[in-house]
Amino acid sequence: MLLRADSLASTQSIAAALASVSRPGDLIVLAGEIGAGKTAFAQGFGRALGIVEAITSPTFTLVHSYPVPNSKVTMHHADLYRLDTTGDVDELALHELAEFGGIVLVEWGDVAAATLGDHLEVRIDHDDADDDDAADADGDADDDFGLDGSRLITLDATGPGWAGRWDRLAAAMEAYRC
């Protein structure tokens, strides 16, 4: 499913729509180049779950965990950028985090996607068609709270976990479909 986000707010609205159809046990891979908006996406996702504390990039700590208020669910936000081998990924026990009532968002998870099993990939890319429009009236890049320009976001499910929710997900994303 291909989506377009014109701003940080729309990126986070897409994340919120995804959060609305997510459930404990989900593993969501956030893929894209540096600066694409993976952490911003995780922030929008977490806020939609009711998390009020600051959601920050776990690049150096590898995993941050955020209890969802008034729930037994925990959102785990992982980052595989610094890991060298799939053995390192296995040591994070991402499946176990999901298995025990967690929703796991994994930045740079595409590097280990073959080992992750059932998951949803959210690929965030700069919209190349937007490059010519990236300068505003004063000639500066359009910096909407840290995200410059629009993004193309591709959702792709691997495994059966999202099959029963795909229609609900598509309906939730209708306003952003390309």
Buried (B, 14 or more C-beta within 10 A) or exposed (E): BEBBBBBBEBBBBBBBBBBEBBEBBBBBBBBBEEEBBBBBBBBBBBBBBBBEEEBEBBEEEBBBEBBBEEEEBBBBBBBBBEBEEBEEBEEBEBBEBBEEBBBBBBBBBBBBBEEBEBBBBBBBBBBEEBEEEBEEEEEEEBEBEEBBBBBBBBBBBBEEBBEEBBEEBEEBBEEBEE
